[in-house]
Amino acid sequence: MTSNREIHGLLFDLDGVLYVGNDVIPGALETLGKIRRAKIPCRFITNTSTKTATDVAVKLKTLGFRIQARDIFSAVSATRDFLREVPGDPAVHFLIHDAAKPEFAAFRQDSPQPDYVVVGDIGAAWNYVLLNRVFNELMGGAELIAMHKNKYWQVKNGLQMDIGAFVAGLEFVSGKQAIIIGKPSQAFFQLAARHLGVEAHKVLVIGDDIDNDIGGGQAAGLKAALVKTGKYRRETAENSGITPFATLDSVADLPDLLNLPG
């Protein structure tokens, strides 16, 4: 167990930690109840690029969670905010899910040579024609932005490849390094910690991804606890070279780690 004095705020990954698909992780609802009663501030972070924070909040409500959109930090909203800070009126080619497009309606998207290419999750829409279009845009001067660079994610029937391979391939052929917006970006974690109003070293990240959640959080100066649910795989964790602050069977064990009353 650790002392409550060490942890003043919590950042929860969502998919794989609180739920998988449409199935709630056993004990997740009870854990959040205990954290609220202990008055420990928490926020929820996700690399999903197929839903806005509002969409995520709606799903969470259907699963029984009382979590507001304002408390969710998503790769979609972080990408939108990043582009808003770009000087001028940049032209952007968005490779994103239809559900995320309303968040970017204000940006110019009609240029044959964009200033930025933004990669999110477009599922089976990837093909050589599209890849070559993006390749030539990058070679023509566009910068590459990735909402995240996840390798894979957990679905009900197993692991599924994520967009990281496409991002890495575009980096390789263009010679450009993508700007990564979501986890494991240090800026993403530090922004979430500031939103909590808690010093980074007093914030605990709870995640199932040893690289993006645990490695990314710790690189940003936060503590991080790994849960053995979702995409967790023992061999991957052991070979990562990353040592979590704690390893839990599931989020249901978090109250014991924090020494919270029942």
N, C-alpha and C positions, 0 to 999 in steps of 0.2 A: 504493500500500500504506500501511497505517497501522501504528503501533507497538502491540505487545502491551501496552505500558504504558498505553495509552489505554483499552483494553477489558478489563475484568475479569470480565464476565458477559454472557450472551446470552439473549435472549428470542425464541423462534421462533414466528411464526404457523404454523399447520399447513396447512389446506386452501389450495392455491394456492402454497405455499412448499415443503413437503415432498412433497405429493401433490396430484393433482386427481382427484376421484372415487375410483376404485380403482387409479389409475396413479401410481406413484412418479415424482417428478421425477428425471430422470437426474442422477446424482452426489450425490443427497441422502444416501443411506446412507453413501457414502464420506466426505462432508463431516462427518457426525456422528462417524464413526470418528476422523477427524483431530482434531476438537475434544476428544473424550474423551482421546485420547493426549496432547494438550496440557494436559489437566486444567483446561480453562476451564469453570466451572459454567454450566449452561444450564437453562432451564425452557421450557415450551411453553404458549402462550396461544391461546385460541380463543373466538370469539363464538358457536359453535354452540349452539343452544338445543334441539336434538333429541336430544342424547346427554349422559349424565353423564361425568365424567372417567374412570370405570371403563370405560364403553362406548367412549370414544375410545381408551383404552389398548389395548383388545381389537382394535379396528380397526387400530391402528398395528402391533400384533404380527403380524397377518395380512399386512401389507405388508412385514414384515421389519425393523421398527424395534424397538429395545430401549428403550422408554420406559415408565416406571411411572406409574400414575394419580396418585401423590403429587406428580409433577413437572409435572402439567397444571393450568393455571388456566383454568377454563371460566366462561362467563357463567352457567351453571346453578348451579355451586357458589358463585359470588360472590353471586348473588341469594339463595340459601338463607342464606348467612352474614349478608347485610344484614338479612334479615327476622328472623333470630334476635336481632339487636341492638335490634329495635324494642321499646320497653317495653310491658308488659301482654300481652294475648292478642289480637293483631290478627286480624280476619276478612279473608280474602284470596280474591279471585276469580282463579283461575289460567287463563290462556289459553295453555296450553303443550302440547307434544307428549307423547303417552302415555309415551314412554320416560323422560321427565324427572319424571313425577309422583311416583315413589317418594321422590325427594329432598325433597318438600314434604308428605309424608303427616302430619306432626306439626302442621301449621297448621290453624286453624279455617277451614272453607270452606263453611259452611252458612248464612251470613247473607244475607238479601235486600238488605242495604245494607252492602257490605264497606268496610273501611277502606282497602284497597289493591286495585288491579287490576294484575296482573302479565301482561305481554305477552311471549310467546315465539313460536316458529314453530309454527303450527297448520295450515299448508298450505292446502288447499282448503276448510277448515272456516269460513273467513270468509264472512259473508253479512250482509244488512241487519238481520235480526233480532238477530244477535249484536252487531253494531256499535251498534245502538240501545240494547240492554241496557247495554253498557259506557258509552255516552254518558250514559245516565240515572244510572248508578252514579257517574260522575265528577261530574255536576251535583249529585248528592245528597251529595257531600262526600268521595268516595273519592279517593285519590292514585294517580297513574299511575306504574307502574314498567315500564321496558322492559329486557329482558335485553341488548338492543343496539339500534342504530338503523341497521343496514346498509341501503344502497340496493339492492345486488344482490350475487350471488355467482356463481362460475364452476362450471358443470357440464360434462360431457363434450361436450355439443352447443352450448355457448355460455353467455351470461349468463342468470341467472334472478332475477326480482324478489324482494327480501327484505322483512322486516317493517317497514323504516323508513317506507314510505309509509303504512302503517296507523297507526303511532305518530304520525307527523306529522299525519295526518287527525284523530285523536282529540285531539291537542293543539289543533288549529285550532278544532274545534267546541266543545270544553269550556273553552278559554281557560287550560288548565293546562299546565305544563311537566313533561314526563316526567323521572323520575329514571333516568338511563342507568347501568346497572350495568357492562356490559362495555366493550370498546374503543368509542370513544376516551376513556372516562372516565379522568381523571388518577389517581384513586384506584386503579383497576384496575391500571394500569402500576406505580404506586408500591408497591402491595402485592406485586406479583410481584418487583420489584427488592429489596424488603426480604427476601423469602423467599430470594433468592439470597445475601443478606448482602453486597451490593455497593452502593456509592454510586450514585445514579441516573445521574450524568453519566459513569459508567464502564461503563454497561450499553448494549449495542447491541441494538435491536429489528430483526428481519428480517421484512419483510412485503411483501405484494403489493397492499395497499390504501393508496393515497396519503393518504387522509383519516384512516381509523381507525387504521391501523398506524403510518404515518410521522408524520402531523400529531399524532395522539394521543400517541404516544411522545415526540415532541420537546416538546410542550406540558407533559408531565410531567417534563421535564428529562433525558430519556434521549436517546441518539443513535439514529438509525434508518436502516437501509439498505433501499432499495426493490429488489425483484426483478421482472424482466420476465416473470413467469410468472403463472398463475392469472388473476385478474381485472384484472391490469395492462392499461391501455390508454394509449398514448403521449399522445394528445390530452388525456385526463382528467388525467394527471399534469402535463403542461405547463401546463394552464389552472388548476391548483389553487392556485398561489401558494406551494406548499410546496417547499422545497429539501431533499432528503434528504442525510444525511451521506455516503452513497454510493449509486450505482445499479449493480446487477449484472444480468447477463443471466439468471442463475439462482443458486440457493443453492450450486451447484457451484463458483462463483467466490469464495465466502466465505473459504476457506482462503488464497487469494492476497491478499485484502484484509487479512487478519489476519497475513499473512506467516508462516503455519504451515509446518512441514516436511511433505514428502510422506508 
